[in-house]
Amino acid sequence: MEALLLGAGLLLGAYVLVYYNLVKAPPCGGIGNLRGRTAVVTGANSGIGKMTALELARRGARVVLACRSRERGEAAAFDLRQESGNNEVIFMALDLASLASVRAFATAFLSSEPRLDILIHNAGISSCGRTREAFNLLLRVNHIGPFLLTHLLLPHLKACAPSRVVVVASAAHRRGRLDFKRLDRPVVGWRQELRAYADSKLANVLFARELATQLEGTGVTCYAAHPGPVNSELFLRHVPGWLRPLLRPLAWLVLRAPRGGAQTPLYCALQEGLEPLSGRYFANCHVEEVPPAARDDQAAHRLWEVSKRLAGLGPAEDAEPDEDPQPEDSGAPSSLSSPNPKEPTEPPNPQSSPDDLSKITHRIQAKVEPETQLS
């Protein structure tokens, strides 16, 4: 009996250690009032993305849920409006597997929304499922799509500076190893999927690092955020059906709830004073050191150049404008920290930007692939 009690005590003690070190997430603080500011959260119809969008909506932001499924996206927007009491939560269609969809989203957003203060790249996949493409689907959804979307939305981000870009990464980046000769090769089999997922997460960390370099002095800062081990749809989506009943109780015990997983991305989006740490990797609401492969500036720049090619970006789309357009004043500070923003007289004009979407469409319309549906 004593041995049984001792064993139970040891198990309980071990679980307490696991809970407080892995499961329990520190609550996010930061800016409390986001009225007049606009945020885009990709993949916000469930899990971490939905909880992230909920917190932004509770703080008064106008929140755009950028999701692939219209049905699930609109249902999530309805739920968040009800729960937050904020009616400015809307759905816009975005399929990151399709560059055409990314461009269509950017066109619609820039023409309908006068500002963008926070861009959170939350959407991602951990497996290709039954989908087989002529490219690396994991890299396309987890990195190339977000890379292109960020580039196309930069006019609004710069006009609303200080503004922020948050890339939801993963500790899996530590197992990543980018092979630039095979970067966009199709992925077949679970072993290749595990490798490709880790590689895409390494690309996330390097992207945030290089983006910080590219945007230095613009007032746009960026961060890679690890949500921690989270019990979300991504965790069980591709697990065999017979195994799920066995894993669900274990996941509930040792993995964070999506609300906990949202805390570090929210910290990176809202915490004041993080500007000097632009480009860094965060976990548990603290900056964390990364392995040498994830802080290789040469690899980060090479990935940037390869990503431009894979995203279909031409030289004309990378030129800097003489001056940034200014956003329409919505009655709230345009800065994440400054109480005295400039008050422009006109809304931003995406056509004055080098990312002129009409030019982009004209230049690549013969090359854009049809939309790809994920399984």
Number of C-alpha atoms within 10 A of each C-alpha: 6 7 8 9 10 11 12 12 12 12 12 12 12 11 15 13 12 15 16 11 11 16 23 17 22 15 14 20 13 14 15 13 15 21 17 16 26 25 25 26 23 26 25 29 28 19 21 28 26 25 22 25 32 26 20 30 27 19 17 22 25 26 29 26 26 27 25 23 17 15 11 15 25 19 13 23 25 15 16 25 18 12 12 18 13 18 16 16 27 18 24 19 20 26 24 32 27 22 26 22 22 22 22 16 21 20 18 12 18 20 13 9 16 21 28 28 27 28 26 30 29 26 27 24 20 20 21 23 15 10 13 14 14 9 14 22 30 26 27 23 23 27 29 29 27 27 23 21 22 19 18 26 21 21 27 26 27 23 26 32 23 20 27 26 28 25 28 28 30 23 19 16 24 17 16 20 17 17 9 12 7 9 18 19 15 18 23 16 10 12 9 13 20 17 17 29 25 25 24 31 30 26 27 30 32 29 28 27 24 24 24 22 17 13 15 12 9 15 16 24 29 30 31 30 36 26 27 24 19 23 24 18 13 17 16 16 14 15 11 9 10 8 10 14 10 10 14 14 11 11 18 14 15 17 23 22 22 22 20 24 30 30 27 28 30 24 24 33 30 22 18 13 10 16 18 8 15 23 23 23 30 25 23 23 22 13 16 12 12 15 10 9 19 24 19 13 15 12 18 24 18 14 19 20 13 15 23 19 13 18 21 15 19 13 9 13 18 12 11 11 12 9 9 21 21 23 26 19 20 15 10 14 19 28 18 23 16 10 10 10 15 13 14 13 10 12 17 23 18 22 15 14 21 21 22 17 19 11 14 18 16 9 15 14 11 8 10 16 12 11 14 16 12 17 9
